[in-house]
Amino acid sequence: MILGSTLIWLAFFLLLVGFSFSRMGPSFTRSKFSIPLILIGILLLFFNNFSIENPEKELLESLHGFAPWFFVCSLGCYLVLSGSPIYWKVQFPQLISGWIIILGSFYLYFEFNELPDNFLIGAIFTALGVILSLFLFILLVRFVENRIPLEDSAPELTEEEMNFVTKIISINIGVDEK
């Protein structure tokens, strides 16, 4: 029984280390150990055949209820973000399929999770809390931005600096300088 519970915590540890490794190093050469560690953590978490005690058993049951709609919603969000307008170019197939998948994830959520009796009251107060938080955040950003003094404009480049910048740009775009 202890082995099953220990494997659950080992899986969480491997997921945490894997996600941490994926953020290490230069942006284009992240750690190569992150994906295998994350996959091992997921496999340990969902394919644990040992008996599990409480509270790990309740945690695993809530994860099994959480995972299907979360992964479907994540896929939909990825498609919506990748299909969103970038430089005024919209990729409609990705955008539309992403929104359909997100709506499907809501269906999965409501199908496999029981709603409490006071769900509507909780939803109303949650929406009010989100709106109030956004409003206060906007006020705070506006307050801070109004308190920052304006900086003087930068002086114009000298002839020598303009020639230097022109030379660098010409070299980088492959144009011979005359």
Buried (B, 14 or more C-beta within 10 A) or exposed (E): EEEBBBBBEBBBEBBEBBEEBBEEEEEEEBBEEBEEBBEBBBEBBEEBEEEBEEEBBEBBEEEEBEEBBBEBBEBBBEBBEEBEEEEEEEBEEBBEBBBEBBEBBEEBBEEEEEEEEEEEEEEEEEEEEEEEEEEEEEEEEEEEEEEEEEEEEEEEEEEEEEEEEEEEEEEEEEEEEE
